[in-house]
Amino acid sequence: MLKLLAKSYATFLFCLCDQDGSLTRAANQLHISQPAFSYANAQFESDLQVKLFDRKAND
């Protein structure tokens, strides 16, 4: 059950990030740090064995 809840939360984070277009904006909306959000997203990608986002530095 806990694993299902974690995957649901990770799916929610992914959808929020996609909607906001930015990890930082999505993290701010949830009042969590961007590194924590990024870590959760990386774990979700690892679980799915799929790269969900193309990461690039801001210019």
matplotlib code that plots the C-alpha trace (Angstrom):
import matplotlib.pyplot as plt

x = [0.0, 2.8, 4.5, 1.3, 0.9, 4.5, 3.9, 0.7, 2.6, 5.4, 2.8, 1.2, 4.6, 5.3, 1.9, 2.4, 5.8, 4.5, 1.7, 3.9, 6.7, 9.4, 10.6, 11.3, 7.8, 6.2, 8.3, 7.5, 3.8, 4.0, 6.3, 9.1, 12.7, 13.6, 16.3, 13.8, 11.4, 14.1, 15.2, 11.6, 11.4, 14.7, 13.5, 10.2, 12.2, 14.4, 11.4, 9.9, 13.2, 12.2, 13.7, 10.7, 12.4, 15.2, 17.3, 19.0, 20.6, 19.1, 21.0]
y = [0.0, 2.4, 1.8, 2.6, 5.8, 6.8, 6.1, 8.1, 11.0, 10.8, 10.8, 13.9, 15.6, 14.8, 16.1, 19.3, 19.8, 19.3, 21.7, 24.4, 23.8, 24.0, 21.9, 25.0, 26.5, 23.2, 22.8, 26.3, 25.7, 22.7, 24.5, 22.0, 22.6, 22.2, 19.6, 17.5, 17.7, 16.9, 13.9, 12.5, 12.9, 11.1, 8.3, 8.1, 7.9, 5.2, 3.2, 3.5, 3.1, 6.0, 9.5, 11.8, 15.2, 16.6, 18.5, 21.7, 24.6, 28.0, 30.4]
z = [0.0, 0.9, -2.5, -4.3, -2.3, -3.2, -6.9, -6.8, -5.2, -7.7, -10.5, -9.0, -8.8, -12.5, -13.6, -11.6, -13.0, -16.6, -16.0, -14.5, -17.0, -14.3, -11.5, -9.4, -9.9, -9.1, -6.0, -4.9, -5.4, -3.0, -0.5, -0.8, -1.9, -5.5, -4.7, -2.8, -5.7, -8.2, -6.1, -5.9, -9.7, -10.2, -8.1, -10.1, -13.3, -11.8, -10.8, -14.3, -16.0, -18.2, -18.6, -18.2, -18.6, -20.7, -18.2, -19.2, -17.4, -17.5, -19.7]

ax = plt.figure().add_subplot(projection="3d")
ax.plot(x, y, z, "-o")
ax.set_aspect("equal")
plt.show()
